[in-house]
Amino acid sequence: MTKTKTFNKLLNYGSAAAFATIFLVGCVSDVKKDGSEEDASTENVDSSATKLMTIGGSMFSIPSPIQTAILIEKSGSDYNKQFLNDAKRVTTYATNYQKAVNLGVYGADVGYVTIYDQSQDALKYLGVINKLTDELGITGAFDESTIKRFENNFGKRDSMLNLVAVAYRNADAFLKDNDRLNVGALVLAGGWIETLYFSTQIAVKDGNQDVINRIGEQKYTLNNIVKMLTPYYNQPEYDALVDDLIELAYDFDAIDIQYSYEKPQVDIANKTTKINSKTTVVITPEHLKGIADKVEMIRNKIVGQQ
């Protein structure tokens, strides 16, 4: 596909810039005097809940990596450290583009290791995130106080999830307030791609229908991600990512999604919606493998594993 044709395809998606909080956790914790967190419950963290965001005047829902990680864990898939972006690779990221998109990748990794109660890995990756947020000038989101609170809550998965959510809400607010939506868009894209990488690798191996359904639903999210990145297409490094995502969208277009509508439950106060509709994705193993391979290629280009 030529550059002109690709850009024309991109323009058809529309123009937008928005950023949603990476992690959406539906419970709130309180901090005790000793720095530990009051116990919360992931019973309130529904994997079908989504974050509402506005793109081009329209409302869309973006599933958070934490919810997909919960679905993966519930599917019975074992923890696989090989899925993670190597923490040592953080020192190779030189441009703000690389740092921002990999901040999203590492954020999804934190969600994954936390869901599986891998506290030591979570602490290591939080250190990586602290480095990236510092270099990007996103202060205060993953500072020493946050790291200390994680140390005080080892073994309390729900409390640690809440801490991750708070840190990313802080980063989200900072980016919005300081008009750095391009950085926010990259963080969101990186987190989404990393989570899709987890999902597709697991689906190819295990064939879990719930995970396959979640993958199929991402064809709509993928369009939203492309729309979010469209305003920055002519900036260095963005164009290659958007071109790859558009090519991936062609593969997603061929997925057969059988949909059964049920009225959603919208929580206006918290700006969340619970999707009650049911979808069943019909996809051949060959098609699924093709999507998984393309997602892996995009992900590996982002993290520098080629």
C-alpha positions as CSV (number, residue, x, y, z in Angstrom):
1,M,0.0,0.0,0.0
2,T,1.4,3.4,-1.0
3,K,1.8,6.2,1.6
4,T,-0.9,8.3,-0.2
5,K,-3.4,5.5,-0.1
6,T,-2.6,4.7,3.5
7,F,-3.1,8.3,4.5
8,N,-6.4,8.5,2.6
9,K,-7.6,5.4,4.4
10,L,-6.5,7.1,7.7
11,L,-8.5,10.2,6.9
12,N,-11.6,8.2,6.5
13,Y,-11.4,7.2,10.2
14,G,-11.8,10.9,11.1
15,S,-9.7,13.3,13.2
16,A,-9.5,13.2,17.0
17,A,-7.3,13.5,20.0
18,A,-8.3,12.0,23.4
19,F,-6.8,10.1,26.3
20,A,-8.5,7.7,28.7
21,T,-7.2,6.4,32.0
22,I,-5.2,3.2,31.4
23,F,-6.6,1.3,34.3
24,L,-10.3,1.5,35.4
25,V,-10.9,-0.2,38.8
26,G,-14.4,0.0,40.2
27,C,-13.5,0.1,43.9
28,V,-11.8,2.6,46.1
29,S,-9.4,1.9,48.9
30,D,-8.4,3.9,52.0
31,V,-4.9,4.2,53.2
32,K,-4.1,3.3,56.8
33,K,-1.6,5.1,58.9
34,D,1.0,2.4,58.4
35,G,0.8,2.9,54.6
36,S,-1.2,-0.3,53.9
37,E,-4.4,-0.2,52.0
38,E,-7.9,-1.2,53.2
39,D,-8.9,-4.4,51.5
40,A,-11.0,-4.0,48.5
41,S,-12.7,-6.6,46.3
42,T,-12.3,-7.4,42.6
43,E,-15.8,-8.6,42.7
44,N,-16.6,-4.9,41.9
45,V,-14.1,-5.0,39.0
46,D,-16.3,-6.2,36.1
47,S,-14.3,-7.2,33.0
48,S,-17.1,-5.8,30.9
49,A,-16.9,-2.4,32.4
50,T,-15.2,0.3,30.2
51,K,-13.9,3.8,30.3
52,L,-16.0,6.3,28.4
53,M,-14.2,8.8,26.2
54,T,-15.1,11.3,23.5
55,I,-13.7,11.2,20.0
56,G,-14.8,13.7,17.4
57,G,-17.9,14.6,19.4
58,S,-18.9,10.9,19.7
59,M,-18.8,8.7,22.8
60,F,-16.7,5.5,22.7
61,S,-15.8,2.9,25.2
62,I,-12.2,1.7,25.6
63,P,-11.6,-1.5,27.6
64,S,-8.8,-1.2,30.1
65,P,-5.8,-3.6,30.2
66,I,-6.6,-4.4,33.8
67,Q,-10.0,-5.8,32.8
68,T,-8.6,-7.9,30.0
69,A,-5.9,-9.2,32.4
70,I,-8.7,-10.3,34.8
71,L,-10.4,-12.1,31.9
72,I,-7.1,-13.8,31.0
73,E,-6.5,-15.0,34.6
74,K,-10.1,-16.2,34.9
75,S,-9.7,-18.2,31.7
76,G,-7.2,-20.5,33.5
77,S,-4.2,-19.4,31.6
78,D,-1.0,-19.7,33.7
79,Y,1.3,-16.7,34.4
80,N,3.8,-16.4,31.6
81,K,6.8,-14.0,32.3
82,Q,7.8,-14.3,28.6
83,F,4.9,-12.1,27.6
84,L,6.4,-9.1,29.4
85,N,8.6,-6.5,27.8
86,D,12.1,-6.9,29.4
87,A,12.5,-4.2,32.1
88,K,16.2,-3.8,31.0
89,R,15.1,-2.6,27.6
90,V,13.9,0.7,29.1
91,T,17.4,2.1,28.8
92,T,17.2,1.8,25.0
93,Y,14.2,4.1,24.6
94,A,15.7,7.5,23.5
95,T,12.8,9.5,22.0
96,N,9.6,10.7,23.7
97,Y,7.6,8.6,21.3
98,Q,9.5,5.4,22.3
99,K,9.2,6.4,26.0
100,A,5.4,7.2,25.8
101,V,4.3,4.1,23.9
102,N,6.4,1.8,26.0
103,L,5.1,3.5,29.2
104,G,1.7,2.1,28.0
105,V,3.3,-1.3,27.3
106,Y,4.9,-1.5,30.8
107,G,1.6,-0.3,32.3
108,A,-0.2,-3.2,30.8
109,D,2.6,-5.5,32.1
110,V,2.1,-4.1,35.6
111,G,-1.6,-4.9,35.4
112,Y,-0.8,-8.5,34.2
113,V,1.7,-9.3,36.9
114,T,-0.5,-7.8,39.6
115,I,-3.5,-9.9,38.6
116,Y,-1.3,-12.9,39.0
117,D,0.0,-11.8,42.4
118,Q,3.6,-11.4,41.1
119,S,4.5,-8.7,43.6
120,Q,8.2,-8.7,43.0
121,D,7.7,-8.3,39.3
122,A,5.2,-5.6,39.9
123,L,7.6,-3.6,42.0
124,K,10.3,-4.0,39.3
125,Y,8.1,-2.8,36.6
126,L,6.8,0.1,38.7
127,G,10.4,1.2,38.9
128,V,10.6,1.1,35.1
129,I,7.5,3.2,34.9
130,N,8.8,5.6,37.4
131,K,11.9,6.1,35.2
132,L,9.8,6.7,32.1
133,T,7.3,9.1,33.7
134,D,10.2,11.1,35.2
135,E,11.9,11.4,31.7
136,L,8.6,12.4,30.1
137,G,8.0,15.0,32.8
138,I,4.9,13.2,34.2
139,T,5.7,13.9,37.8
140,G,4.2,12.4,40.9
141,A,2.3,9.5,39.4
142,F,4.8,6.8,40.3
143,D,7.0,8.5,42.9
144,E,8.8,7.0,45.9
145,S,5.7,7.3,48.0
146,T,3.7,5.2,45.5
147,I,6.5,2.6,45.4
148,K,6.6,2.4,49.2
149,R,2.8,1.9,49.3
150,F,3.3,-1.1,47.0
151,E,5.9,-2.5,49.3
152,N,3.5,-2.2,52.2
153,N,0.8,-4.1,50.3
154,F,2.6,-7.1,48.9
155,G,0.2,-10.0,48.9
156,K,-2.9,-7.8,48.7
157,R,-3.8,-8.0,45.1
158,D,-6.9,-5.8,45.2
159,S,-5.1,-3.1,47.1
160,M,-2.2,-3.1,44.6
161,L,-4.7,-2.9,41.7
162,N,-6.1,0.2,43.4
163,L,-2.7,1.8,43.7
164,V,-2.0,1.2,40.0
165,A,-5.3,2.8,39.2
166,V,-4.6,5.9,41.3
167,A,-1.1,6.3,39.8
168,Y,-2.5,6.2,36.3
169,R,-5.3,8.5,37.1
170,N,-2.7,11.0,38.3
171,A,-0.7,10.6,35.1
172,D,-3.9,11.0,33.0
173,A,-4.9,14.2,34.8
174,F,-1.5,15.6,34.4
175,L,-1.4,15.0,30.6
176,K,-4.9,16.5,30.1
177,D,-4.1,19.6,32.3
178,N,-0.9,20.2,30.4
179,D,-2.2,19.7,26.9
180,R,-0.1,16.7,26.2
181,L,-2.7,14.5,24.6
182,N,-0.2,13.2,22.0
183,V,1.7,11.5,24.9
184,G,-1.5,10.3,26.4
185,A,-2.6,8.8,23.1
186,L,0.6,6.9,22.8
187,V,0.4,5.6,26.3
188,L,-3.1,4.3,25.6
189,A,-2.1,2.7,22.3
190,G,0.9,1.0,23.9
191,G,-1.2,-0.4,26.7
192,W,-3.9,-1.6,24.3
193,I,-1.4,-3.3,21.9
194,E,0.4,-5.1,24.8
195,T,-2.8,-6.4,26.2
196,L,-4.0,-7.6,22.7
197,Y,-0.6,-9.3,22.4
198,F,-1.3,-11.2,25.7
199,S,-4.8,-12.1,24.5
200,T,-3.9,-13.3,21.0
201,Q,-1.0,-15.4,22.2
202,I,-3.2,-17.1,24.8
203,A,-6.1,-17.6,22.4
204,V,-3.9,-19.3,19.8
205,K,-2.5,-21.7,22.4
206,D,-5.7,-22.4,24.5
207,G,-8.6,-21.6,22.2
208,N,-10.5,-20.1,25.1
209,Q,-13.8,-18.7,23.6
210,D,-14.1,-15.9,26.2
211,V,-10.7,-14.6,25.3
212,I,-11.4,-15.0,21.6
213,N,-14.6,-13.0,22.0
214,R,-12.7,-10.2,23.7
215,I,-10.2,-10.2,20.8
216,G,-13.0,-9.9,18.3
217,E,-14.5,-7.0,20.1
218,Q,-11.3,-5.1,19.7
219,K,-12.0,-4.4,16.0
220,Y,-14.1,-1.4,17.2
221,T,-11.5,-0.3,19.7
222,L,-8.8,-0.5,17.0
223,N,-10.7,2.1,14.9
224,N,-10.8,4.4,18.0
225,I,-7.1,4.0,18.5
226,V,-6.4,4.9,14.9
227,K,-8.7,8.0,15.2
228,M,-6.8,9.1,18.3
229,L,-3.4,8.9,16.6
230,T,-4.6,10.5,13.3
231,P,-3.8,14.1,14.3
232,Y,-0.1,13.2,14.8
233,Y,0.3,11.1,11.6
234,N,2.9,13.3,10.0
235,Q,5.1,13.4,13.1
236,P,8.2,11.2,13.1
237,E,7.5,7.6,14.2
238,Y,3.8,8.0,14.5
239,D,3.1,7.2,10.8
240,A,4.7,3.8,10.9
241,L,2.6,2.8,13.9
242,V,-0.7,4.1,12.4
243,D,0.1,2.3,9.0
244,D,0.6,-0.9,10.9
245,L,-2.6,-0.5,12.9
246,I,-4.6,0.2,9.7
247,E,-3.2,-3.0,8.1
248,L,-4.3,-4.8,11.3
249,A,-7.8,-3.3,11.0
250,Y,-8.1,-5.0,7.6
251,D,-7.6,-8.4,9.3
252,F,-10.1,-7.5,12.0
253,D,-12.7,-6.5,9.4
254,A,-12.9,-10.1,8.3
255,I,-13.9,-11.3,11.8
256,D,-17.5,-12.5,12.0
257,I,-19.1,-11.2,15.2
258,Q,-22.5,-12.5,16.2
259,Y,-24.2,-9.9,18.4
260,S,-27.0,-10.2,20.9
261,Y,-28.1,-6.8,22.3
262,E,-28.9,-6.2,25.9
263,K,-29.4,-2.7,27.4
264,P,-26.2,-1.4,29.0
265,Q,-26.1,-0.1,32.6
266,V,-24.6,3.5,32.5
267,D,-23.2,5.0,35.7
268,I,-23.2,8.8,34.8
269,A,-21.5,9.8,38.1
270,N,-18.5,7.5,37.6
271,K,-18.5,7.9,33.8
272,T,-18.6,4.1,33.3
273,T,-20.8,1.7,31.5
274,K,-21.4,-2.0,32.0
275,I,-21.9,-3.8,28.7
276,N,-24.6,-6.5,29.0
277,S,-24.8,-7.4,25.4
278,K,-23.3,-10.7,24.3
279,T,-21.0,-11.2,21.4
280,T,-19.6,-14.4,20.0
281,V,-16.7,-14.3,17.6
282,V,-16.5,-16.8,14.8
283,I,-12.9,-17.1,13.5
284,T,-10.9,-19.9,12.0
285,P,-7.7,-21.0,13.8
286,E,-5.7,-19.8,10.7
287,H,-7.3,-16.3,10.8
288,L,-6.7,-16.1,14.5
289,K,-3.0,-17.1,14.1
290,G,-2.6,-14.5,11.3
291,I,-3.9,-11.7,13.6
292,A,-1.7,-13.0,16.5
293,D,1.4,-12.9,14.3
294,K,0.6,-9.3,13.1
295,V,-0.1,-8.1,16.6
296,E,3.2,-9.7,17.7
297,M,5.0,-7.9,14.9
298,I,3.6,-4.5,15.8
299,R,4.3,-5.1,19.5
300,N,7.9,-6.2,18.9
301,K,8.5,-3.1,16.7
302,I,7.3,-0.9,19.5
303,V,9.4,-2.6,22.3
304,G,12.5,-3.0,20.0
305,Q,12.5,-6.7,20.0
306,Q,13.3,-7.5,16.4
